[in-house]
Structure formats: C-alpha cells, structure tokens
Amino acid sequence: MLQMMIFLRISSLFFAASATAEAPFLKYSRNFRRARLLPTRSVFTTSEGNDHASSSSYSLTSTINKLRGGSKGDGENDSTPTIRPYLPHTLTVRDSIMIAHSFHNHPSFGPAGGLHGATYTVDVEFASASLHRECNWVIDIGVALDILADVLDKYNYKNLDDVFGDRVMTTTEFMCKVIFDGMVDKLKDKFGESGDDAFRGWIKVTLWESHKAWGSYEGPCL
C-alpha cells in the first residue's frame, strides 16, 4: 500500500512538471495557428502584445509589389495605379499579325538571331469596374477590334528591323509594350479625356508566339 502511494505521488509530480515544460510550446502553437487563420495579421504577433503585424505585413506587400512592378515605394504621390485593382468585368478581342525580324545575329538568340518570320496572335483584354450604364458592355467590341487592327497595321507584313532600326531587339515582350502604348494612344484619341462612352479601366496585351510561349504587358488606360 505504501509503495502504491509513493508511486502515485511520483507520477503526479512527473506529469505536473511535464505540463509546465510544455506550456510555452503549447502557447506558441496555439498562437501560431491563430495567426494563420487571420490573413491580415503576422505570425510574429504574440499574446504578450508584441505586435509586428503592421510593419512586417507592409514590408512584405511592398516587396511583392516592387517585384511585380507595383507600388513605387514610400513618399511618392503618383496617383497612377501600378497594381491592377479589382476589376470584375472583362472583354477580350483578338487579331493577328505576320512579321519578319531578326535579333541582329546576337549570340544569345541562337538560330533566331538571323532574319526570320513570325505570326503573332494578339489578345487585348479590357477590364473595368462596371458596365456601361446603358449598353451593359465593357467596351464596344467593334470599336475595340477596329482600334486593335489600326494599331497592328503599322507592323503587319513589315520587317520590324526596318520599323525600329538596327540594334533594337523586337522580342515578344518588347512588342507587347509597343502595342499596349499604341492601344492607349488610340483609345485616348477615340474617347478623349472625358465622356460617358469612354472606356476607363485596365488593358492587358498578350502576344502568342505559339501554344508553348507568350508574353504580356498591362496597365491603366485613360
């Protein structure tokens, strides 16, 4: 009987010590799970009140935005959005161009460094926050197709080496930006800076080299 009482006493002391030793780990584990359930908080937030969420979250967001070509950093007052906002309505139109170009025998491009031909499929996505109040469209499809055709006409059946001159590498990525700029200029010419019928939103230009490779460029319009 005495031996049993001694055994039970030792056991209770052992489990009490174990619970005390595990307490900090359990406390951290619970806090970590809690942090994971709160997307606006940082895992560095602790129950003792040392809240690093604001600074760490902002720093992470700022870094990601910069990597994506996004926000330009603290203290800059440029009102032009650099990260695509939530724009639920989209419309995409498509056309194609046939071009010739070279990469001026640059060794990095291998066999493509010499003169060769290419056919690009060109998609332009228009995104806006709301539909036209009367017509319920993002943009008139006919207008969008006409503007895209007008922009591409400058390059269709052309040698891009002649259009852009020597030493300009007319890569897919480069041409996406060129076509994007052309679209923005044409839209401004069409709609001006104001007017109820003007498209206001975001456009994304995608050039498809093939089903295996494509490039894109996007940004605000008007």
N, C-alpha and C positions, 0 to 999 in steps of 0.2 A: 504493500500500500504506500509506504513512504517513497519507494522507488518510483511508483507511478506519479505521485505528486511532484517529485523533483523533475521528472521528465516533462510533465505538462508545464511547469514553471519555466523550464529552459526553452521549451518550444514557443511559449508566448513571448518571451524576451527576444527570441530569434526573429519571429515574424514582425514584431514591432520595429526592430532595427532595420529589417528589410524594407518595410513600408517607408520609413524615414529616409533611407538611402535612395529609394526610387522616386520620392516625391518631386525633386527638381526635374527629373526626366519626364515624369508624367505631366507636370505643369507645362514644360516646354512643348511636349507632344500635343497637348490639348490646344495650346495657343497656336501652334503651327497649323493644326487642322482648321482652327477658327480663321486664321489669316487666309488660308487657301480658299475659304468659302466667301471671302469678301474681296472682290476684284479691285476695289478702289483703295485697299489697304496694302501695306507692305508686310512681308513675313518678318520684318525687323521690328514690328510693333510688339511690345511686351506688356504683360499685365502690370508691371511696375510703373507704367506711364511713360516709358521712353519711346516716344512715337517719332519714328523717322520716315513715316509713310510719305508725307508731302514732298520732302526733298528728294528721297530716293526715287519715288514714282515719277516726279517731274524730270529728274535727270535721265531716267531710262527712256521716258517718252521723247524727250528732246533728242537723245542719241539716235533713237529709231527714226524719228522724223528727218534728222540730218542725213542718215544713211539712205533714206528714201527720196532725198531731195526736198525735204519738207521744211518745217519752220526754220527760220534763218538765225535763231538764237535770241538771247535776251537783249532788250533795249532797242529793238528795231521796230519801226512803226509802219512798215509796208503793209497796207491793207489788202493787197492781193493775196488770195488764198494759195498756199503752196502744197497743201494736202487736200486730196479730194474729199469734200464734205459728203454727208449722206444725201444722195440724190436718187430717189427710188424709181423715177421714170426714165427709161432709156429707149432710144431708137437707133438702129444701126443700118447704114446703107453701104453698098459695095460696088466697086468698079475694078478695073484692071488696067495696067499699062505694060507695054513692051518696050524695053530699053536696051541700049548697048552701053557698056562702060568697061573700064579697066581699073586696076589698082596700081597702075604705073610701074608694073614689074617689081613691086615691093616684095621682098622675100617672105615676109610674114604671111602673105596670101597664097603662096604656093602657085599651082597652075592658074588660079583665078586672077593672078596679078596681071596677066595679059588681057587683051581685048576679048570680050565675050558678051553674049546676050543673056537677058533675063526677063521673065514675065512675073510681074508682081500682082497679086490680088490685094486690093486696098480696101480696108474696112474703116469707116468713121462712125464712132459711137457718140451720140448726143445724149447727155444726161441732164435732167432738170428736176427741181424740187416739186414742181406742179405742172399740170397740163394747161394748155391754152384754155382760157375761160369759156370760149365759145366753141372752138373746134375740137377740143379734147385731144390734142396732139402735143408731142414734144416739139416737133418742127414739121413743117410741110415736107413730106417725102420727096415730092417733085422738086421743090426748091433745094433740098439737101443734095439730091442726085445731080442737079444742074450745077451747083456750086462745086461739088467734088469733080465733075467732069471738066469744068473750066480750069480748076487748079491743075489737074493731071495733064491737060492738053499741052502744057508747057514742056512736059517731059516725055510724052507718049511718042514712040517711034523716033526718039532722039538718042544721040550719043551723049551721055552725061559728061564725058570728058570735054566735049565742046561747050556744053551748057555751063559747067562750073570751072573749067580751066584745069591746067596741069596742077598736079600735086594735091588735089582735093580727093580724098578717099570717099567715094559716094557709096558708103555702106548702107545696109538696110536701116540701121539706127539713125544715120545721118539723114536719109531720105524721109524717115518718119517725122523728124523735126521740121524739115523743109516743107513737107505737105501740111503739117499742122499749122505752121505760120501762114501758109497760103490760105488755108481754110478760115483762120481767124480774120485775116485781111478782107477776104471776100464776104464774110458774114457781116463785118462792120460796114462795108460798102453797101450791102443789101439792106440792112436794118438800121444803120446809124447807131448813135449812142442811146437813143430812146425810142419809145413806141411800144404799143401793146402787142404788136405782132412779132417783136424782136425775140430771137432765141436768146435766153440767158441761162447759162449753166456751164457745163464742162464738156469738153470733147476729147476723144481718145482716137488717135490714128494708129492703125495696125497694118503693117506690111508683111505679107506672107511670101517668103521665098519658096516654100514648099510645105507639104504637110508635116515636115520634120522641124522646120525652123521659121521663126517670125520675130519681128521686133515691134515696139510700140512707143508712142510718145503721147502724153496727155497734159492737159492744163485747162485753166478757166478761159471762158470766151465771153466777150462783152462785159 
